[in-house]
């Protein structure tokens, strides 16, 4: 099954804060999901503390990103047939981020939210756009094409380790595979059956997020005019 990871960055503090609160507290399609964010060490990260950390002077320049965001996703079909369960995304995201820290030597500060959308269960990761090196010195965080490739490949490898069994290819005889255990190397083939719907869903979600930001800006402008 194909691994999907998409990166972008947000410059303005207000937009970064809106994004973080949106992914953490937007209405969930799966009503059993809890609101909020998780982090490297906590299943219930302190949202306000993370947002406050973004007010550092290093992020005040208009050309400097405040946060980087990475969206990890799979198809609902893969989620169901693989036997994934609530909380598995937390395991996977923590492993991917830790492996990236080990590879780069960065010490990162991030929060994430799991959204178990039936068509494309996914997780948003918001990364503070600064890292500390091995000597504890802070630097501006940049994410390259090589990093984006790493996110995709490491997410795929992590899925292969976390899921309890390897689902048989779609259309194959399930009885044939039921009692057989087999191993395979992680693959990166495209699961074309869900791509069109997936990209539409992601586009719709991002457009809704932008709309909410614009509404919030208009409210602020109206409040200022009323004063």
Secondary structure, 3 states (H helix, E strand, C coil): CCCEEEEEEECCHHHHHHHHHHHHHCCCCCCCCCCCCECCCCCCCCHHHHHHHCCCHHHCCCCCCCEEEEEEECCHHHHHHHCCCCCHHHHHHHHHHHHHHHHHCCECCEEEEEECCCCCCEEEEEEECEEECCCCCEEECCCCHHHHHHHHHHHHHHHHHHCCCCCCCCCCCHHHHHCCCCCCCCCCCCCHHHHHHHHHHHHHHHHHHHHHHHHHHHHHHHHHHHC
